[in-house]
Amino acid sequence: MSNDSTSTSPYAPILDWSPYFDTKRAVVVGGTSAQDDSAIVFNVYEAHGRKDAPLFVMIHGAAHAALSFALLSKELKSHLGDDINILAYDARGHGDTKTGKNAKPLDCTPESLATDLSNLLEAIYPSKKGLPEKVVLCGHSMGGTTSIHAAYSQVVPNLAAMIILDVAQSMSAIPIEIIKKGVSMRPLSFDSLEAVVEFGVLSRDVRNPNSARISYPAMVTASSMPESPTSYVWKTDLREVINYFSDWFVNMTAKFLAPQVPKLLVLAEDDHLLDTELKAALQQEKFQLLVMPNSGHGVEEDEPELLAREVVAFWKKHGKEF
């Protein structure tokens, strides 16, 4: 694989996933084959370590895709080598994951997404065969709410820790009208992949161009439109996904605190997202807080080196031996 551009532009897309993961494969869930109308065919990336090394499951945010964890995955492997396994996947209705016509591609309730996670792990590790003894959920934004609900619902076997990236109960106070207005300002199409990357950076959705070059091309697909022989459109309609916004935050703080496993909450810029209950829990050391003042919402993309170091320190503190 190679870049689709020989440009030296900071927005030149990177289409080669292999420096970040070892394998990419399709995993069928909910059907006997990929052609089944009820099936979801998940696009899965993996980085392999020792079979008994902990498994870090990376779950991306709304309208993004698994490659938003590309740089973080590479950094974690550089620190831990064979002492970590990584699994990152495109959620239903996102990236290269495909859904049968009966599978509701944009059903993004936390219940459905948590069930997807559970079913995916079962498909990869039937009856827990080969599943590492320690599973760590690492979810960003919508993926964070998925992780929290999955942990609370006890649908992830061998759960050892949770890492939640820039999502908290207080986000539910943001008026949905403001969110919808912001989403409506996103371009619907682009004339090149370089323009897609440029939008990702200039919109401040991702502040790190090196990550946007990898993650943003995975969010669009080529489309023939009358006004342009080659254009790129979003794979996921964020206008539909945000209809589930309020569902993601129902009792989030209580659900986050309930599982009796080590927890790391990572927030961008400052700790303004901590509500009263979270502040009290932090004082009681019920979770660990990391604030990344130089990052935007996409903390795993903006500062993957720093986040990787902190994740390794957190795991070494709580995970004991690898």
Phi, psi and omega in degrees: 000159179205170175296152177272008182217141175264007181295149174268010180301144176294352180255008180298126184291150174247119184251001181263111181275347191294336175290350188247332180223158180275323184220156172227131181208164177259133180237122183273130178231136173082016178197167181278342179204170180295340181274353181294134182296336181264000186279150165243125180256100185281135172273119190236132173249142180223145169239126192257140171231204176301147181300329182264005176286153181300149178256119175263119180258118184260126185234117189280173181271178184300131177069000175267197181207175186302330183290356171293345177260009185301308183292322178296318178301314180297319180293318179297319178294326180293329179279320192248344178056235182282000181272018177208143167246144181231136175230121177234137184221155174278125179294166177304138180075009184230154174053226182261010174287136183246142179239141173293165187294343178258008189261004176052077187300332182246033170279093186251033171292151179300329179295314181293317182292324177291322176296319176303315180300312179299315181294324179295315178297322178294322180292323180280324182234074183303131180053034178068006181296120179085352180290125178303153183290344180231121179244129179245124177268129179231102186238139179253128174054244177306321177293332174292318178293326175299314180299315181298313181294321180295318179293316180297322182278355178058043180259000178251113180290152174061029181296125183246336182191163177230136174234114187248124188253108172051057171210139181201164185306322186295343176298336181295344180280349179291123181301132182298333179296323179293319180296315180296325178295318178296319180295322182294342181274354178288136174300147179272340180208164181222152182269356177200161175293329177298321178293327177296312180298316181301318178299316180303322181280311184291335176283350180072012174296319173232124183269351183255105181302327181298325177282318180300328179297333180266315189280322186289322176302332179286349183266354184233166177221151179290141182213136176272119180237152183305322185278352182208128180295329177224114176224165181237131181236159180296138174287330183242129178277099183297336178296330177278320184297320185290353173296343180262006186307310183294331180295328186294336190253008181295115179055034186298315182300314179297319180292323179296319185279339188295312183299134183271063177226157176301142183227138174238120176254122182250124180241147178272142169073304179200185184259028184294345182278354180284122175274178184302318182293320179292321178299319178294319180294325178295317178298330179272005177059037177279347173204166178254139181247135173234123176253131181245089189294342182261006182254153167269200184302323182276068187300324182290337179266323186288319182222067184295327181294311180297314182297319179299316179299318181290323178295318178298316179297317178299314183291322179294329179288319188253337185271355181057226184285143178283000000 
